[in-house]
Amino acid sequence: MIAYGYGDGGGGPNEEMLELLNRFEKMPSMPRIKKGGVIEYFDRLEKNLETPKSWMHEWDGELYFESHRGT
């Protein structure tokens, strides 16, 4: 999974980021790129694992990044 965009500030990818993704899709040496959201990614990942819950950690609640402090 590769995250792109300005997600922390509420914005998404800009035109340059999307153009770069489009160029990567045309390069035969690059892995195949499937665009999607985080929930879709983890749903697909869980479906493709034999025992998905054996290694996946689950967090219920808000994440607090101590060194982030909203800046």
DORO-220597 format. One record per atom (N, C-alpha, C): z, y, x; atom name. Coordinates in pm, 1 decimal. Each point is the difference from the previous one (the first is absolute). Last residue first. Example, Ala and Ser with C-alpha at 12.3 -4.5 7.8 and 13.67 -1.06 7.14 Angstrom:
// residues 2
((708.0,-225.0,1285.0),'N')
((6.0,119.0,82.0),'CA')
((73.0,109.0,-77.0),'C')
((-7.0,-572.0,29.0),'N')
((0.0,119.0,-89.0),'CA')
((0.0,120.0,90.0),'C')
This chain:
// residues 71
((1489.2,1926.5,21.4),'N')
((-81.7,97.9,71.4),'CA')
((-138.3,-53.8,23.7),'C')
((406.9,-216.6,-209.0),'N')
((-83.5,82.9,-85.9),'CA')
((-85.8,103.4,69.6),'C')
((293.6,-346.5,215.2),'N')
((72.3,111.6,-62.0),'CA')
((-89.3,98.5,-76.0),'C')
((-35.0,-403.6,343.8),'N')
((-105.0,76.7,-67.5),'CA')
((56.3,128.1,-60.8),'C')
((248.6,-362.2,223.0),'N')
((-52.4,101.5,91.7),'CA')
((-107.0,88.2,-64.8),'C')
((211.3,-353.2,-256.1),'N')
((103.7,84.6,58.1),'CA')
((-55.7,110.6,88.9),'C')
((-201.2,-250.9,-428.4),'N')
((-35.8,3.5,141.2),'CA')
((90.1,101.9,68.9),'C')
((10.9,-309.6,-468.4),'N')
((49.1,123.1,62.2),'CA')
((-30.5,-6.5,148.8),'C')
((-165.1,-238.0,-502.5),'N')
((6.7,-7.5,145.5),'CA')
((47.2,134.4,53.8),'C')
((108.2,-232.9,-499.5),'N')
((-70.5,102.5,75.5),'CA')
((14.2,-23.3,149.7),'C')
((20.5,-422.8,-336.0),'N')
((64.2,130.3,6.8),'CA')
((-81.8,95.6,85.4),'C')
((0.3,-518.8,53.2),'N')
((10.7,53.2,-135.1),'CA')
((75.8,131.9,7.1),'C')
((-294.2,-367.5,331.0),'N')
((92.0,113.2,-4.5),'CA')
((-1.5,56.1,-140.1),'C')
((-145.4,-475.9,301.7),'N')
((-9.1,76.9,-123.7),'CA')
((105.4,109.5,1.9),'C')
((-306.9,-337.2,364.7),'N')
((126.7,62.0,-36.6),'CA')
((-19.4,81.9,-126.6),'C')
((-272.4,-445.9,203.7),'N')
((-10.0,136.0,-52.4),'CA')
((137.8,51.6,-40.4),'C')
((-98.9,-449.0,160.9),'N')
((11.1,99.1,106.7),'CA')
((-2.4,143.5,-49.9),'C')
((-13.6,-389.2,-296.0),'N')
((79.3,-49.4,112.5),'CA')
((17.8,104.6,109.6),'C')
((-262.9,19.1,-424.4),'N')
((131.3,63.9,2.9),'CA')
((82.5,-42.4,121.0),'C')
((-452.1,-178.6,-88.1),'N')
((2.5,144.5,20.7),'CA')
((138.7,61.1,15.4),'C')
((-257.3,-463.1,78.3),'N')
((136.8,27.1,-44.3),'CA')
((27.8,148.8,19.3),'C')
((-443.1,-133.3,60.6),'N')
((51.5,-124.0,-58.2),'CA')
((140.5,20.0,-55.8),'C')
((-369.5,403.1,21.7),'N')
((98.8,-69.0,82.7),'CA')
((49.6,-125.6,-69.4),'C')
((-311.5,333.4,-186.6),'N')
((-63.3,-76.8,107.2),'CA')
((98.0,-74.9,89.8),'C')
((132.2,294.9,-366.2),'N')
((-82.7,-105.2,-58.0),'CA')
((-58.6,-91.8,107.6),'C')
((245.3,387.7,126.0),'N')
((88.7,-100.9,-57.7),'CA')
((-79.1,-118.0,-55.7),'C')
((-242.6,372.0,158.5),'N')
((67.9,-66.9,110.2),'CA')
((87.9,-113.3,-52.0),'C')
((-205.8,283.2,-314.1),'N')
((-97.8,-88.8,64.2),'CA')
((64.2,-79.9,112.6),'C')
((268.5,324.0,-205.5),'N')
((-31.6,-104.9,-97.8),'CA')
((-98.5,-100.4,58.9),'C')
((99.0,383.3,251.8),'N')
((107.6,-97.9,5.7),'CA')
((-17.5,-110.3,-103.6),'C')
((-321.1,350.9,5.4),'N')
((2.6,-66.9,130.4),'CA')
((106.9,-109.1,3.1),'C')
((-24.2,285.6,-376.8),'N')
((-111.5,-95.7,1.9),'CA')
((0.4,-79.9,130.0),'C')
((304.8,351.4,-31.8),'N')
((39.5,-108.8,-89.9),'CA')
((-107.4,-107.9,-2.1),'C')
((-91.9,394.3,245.5),'N')
((103.1,-81.6,63.9),'CA')
((39.2,-118.5,-87.8),'C')
((-494.9,197.1,-69.3),'N')
((134.7,53.9,6.8),'CA')
((98.2,-98.5,61.8),'C')
((-543.4,35.5,119.0),'N')
((86.6,-27.7,-113.7),'CA')
((136.5,61.7,20.3),'C')
((-513.1,-153.6,256.1),'N')
((84.9,112.7,-38.0),'CA')
((82.5,-37.8,-123.0),'C')
((-227.2,-288.5,412.2),'N')
((10.1,2.5,-145.9),'CA')
((98.0,110.2,-36.4),'C')
((-318.7,-173.4,451.1),'N')
((99.9,90.0,-56.0),'CA')
((-5.5,-7.6,-151.9),'C')
((-140.0,-323.8,458.9),'N')
((-36.8,45.3,-134.2),'CA')
((114.7,82.5,-58.2),'C')
((-58.6,-11.6,535.3),'N')
((39.6,-89.8,-109.6),'CA')
((-41.2,59.4,-134.3),'C')
((-291.7,125.7,434.4),'N')
((128.6,32.9,-62.5),'CA')
((34.9,-103.2,-106.6),'C')
((-416.4,10.8,249.1),'N')
((108.7,-47.5,85.2),'CA')
((138.6,27.8,-59.5),'C')
((-423.5,144.2,-204.0),'N')
((17.5,-145.1,-7.2),'CA')
((116.9,-52.1,83.1),'C')
((-69.4,481.3,-256.0),'N')
((3.3,-51.4,137.4),'CA')
((27.5,-150.6,-2.7),'C')
((-2.5,298.0,-386.9),'N')
((-136.8,-26.8,44.9),'CA')
((-6.1,-57.7,141.0),'C')
((411.0,139.2,-215.8),'N')
((-57.5,-105.6,-83.1),'CA')
((-139.9,-39.5,46.5),'C')
((228.2,368.8,200.6),'N')
((55.6,-129.1,43.3),'CA')
((-61.8,-115.3,-77.8),'C')
((-106.7,439.3,-131.0),'N')
((-67.2,-36.7,125.0),'CA')
((49.6,-134.5,51.7),'C')
((208.6,184.6,-380.3),'N')
((-137.4,-39.8,-32.2),'CA')
((-76.5,-41.8,125.3),'C')
((433.1,176.7,57.0),'N')
((5.8,-132.0,-63.5),'CA')
((-139.9,-50.9,-33.5),'C')
((32.0,437.6,161.7),'N')
((30.7,-95.6,106.1),'CA')
((8.4,-142.2,-55.5),'C')
((-49.7,352.7,-304.8),'N')
((-123.9,-19.9,75.3),'CA')
((21.5,-101.8,111.5),'C')
((375.3,137.9,-243.4),'N')
((-85.2,-86.5,-81.4),'CA')
((-132.2,-29.0,70.2),'C')
((294.6,305.1,204.3),'N')
((58.6,-134.1,0.4),'CA')
((-86.2,-98.4,-78.5),'C')
((-119.8,458.3,-5.1),'N')
((-23.1,-58.5,132.6),'CA')
((53.9,-143.5,7.7),'C')
((81.5,263.5,-390.2),'N')
((-140.3,-41.9,8.7),'CA')
((-29.9,-69.1,133.3),'C')
((506.2,-29.8,-151.4),'N')
((-96.0,109.9,-5.9),'CA')
((-141.2,-55.9,20.2),'C')
((456.1,-246.5,-227.5),'N')
((-88.4,14.9,115.6),'CA')
((-92.5,120.2,-16.0),'C')
((436.0,49.8,-278.9),'N')
((-71.1,-121.3,36.4),'CA')
((-86.4,23.5,121.9),'C')
((488.4,241.0,-169.5),'N')
((-146.0,6.6,3.5),'CA')
((-61.1,-133.6,38.4),'C')
((479.0,115.5,-20.2),'N')
((-56.6,-11.7,-133.1),'CA')
((-151.7,4.1,-3.4),'C')
((302.3,-5.1,388.9),'N')
((0.7,131.5,-63.6),'CA')
((-61.7,-1.4,-138.3),'C')
((24.0,-391.7,268.1),'N')
((136.4,50.8,-1.9),'CA')
((8.5,135.9,-68.0),'C')
((-426.8,-233.4,72.1),'N')
((84.1,-49.5,-108.6),'CA')
((137.6,61.2,-6.8),'C')
((-482.3,65.6,210.5),'N')
((119.3,81.2,20.9),'CA')
((100.5,-34.0,-109.2),'C')
((-403.8,-325.0,225.6),'N')
((23.0,110.2,-91.9),'CA')
((125.1,75.7,38.7),'C')
((-85.5,-536.8,82.6),'N')
((-69.3,122.2,40.0),'CA')
((24.5,105.7,-105.8),'C')
((153.8,-535.6,191.1),'N')
((27.4,112.3,-89.5),'CA')
((-72.9,123.5,52.6),'C')
((-74.8,-552.1,48.0),'N')
((-5.3,127.9,70.1),'CA')
((23.6,109.8,-103.2),'C')
((66.5,-569.6,61.4),'N')
((0.0,116.3,-84.6),'CA')
((0.0,123.3,89.8),'C')
